[in-house]
């Protein structure tokens, strides 16, 4: 066994301690879940309203851009006969 290298068992140790960042994340989640009546449903409702208004804004924007020639004002001077 002189020419062969021995395999060493390398074990990684992980620190499973709870740090301040993990405590803050847990508190935020607990606040969202237990923060009051209907907190999550109101947040999701506001999120849904935001998505709906965003889609409506995109639709309105494409409608306005579809026919810009029809909405243009005629500014040519009128000829006298």
N, C-alpha and C positions, 0 to 999 in steps of 0.2 A: 504494500500500500504506500510505498514511498513516492511513487509518481502521481498518484491520484489525490486530488484535493478533497477534503472532507466538506460536506454540505453542512452549513450552520443553520440552525433554526432561528430565524429572525421573527420575533413577535412584535407587532406594533401595539403600543398601548394607547388607547384613546381616552381623553379626559372627558368624562360624562358629567362634569359639574355644570350646574345651571348658572349662566352668567347674567349680567344686567340686560343685555339685548334680548335674551330669551324670555326674561321676566316681563319686559315691556311688551313683547309680542303676545305673550299669554294674557296680559292685562287688556290689551286692545281687543283681542278676540273675545274675552269674557265680557268686556264692555259692550261690544256689538251684540252678543248673544243675550245677555241679561240686562242690558242698559235701560230698558224701559219697554213699555208695551208697544209692539209693532215697529220696533226700531229697524229690524232687518227688512220687513216688508215695505216700510217707507223708503228706505235706501234703494231697494230694488225697484220700487215704483218710480222714484226720481230717475234712476238709471234708464228705465224703459221709456219715460217721457223724453229724456235727452236723446235717446236713439231715434224715437219717432220724429222729434223736431228736426234732427239732423237729416233724416231721410227726406222729410218734407222740404227742407231747405235745398237739398240736392235736386229734388224733382222740380221745384220752382225755378232754380237756376238753369236747368236744362230747358225748361219751357220758355224762359226769357231769351235764351241764346238761340233757340231754334229758328225764329223768324225775325231777325233784327231789321231786315229791309222793310217789312210791313209796318214796323213801329217807328221808322225814321220820319222825321219831319221834312216837309218840302219847303226849302228855303230859297228856291229860285224866284227871282223877281218876275212879276207878271208884266206881260207886254201890253202896251196900249195900242188899240186898233184904230 
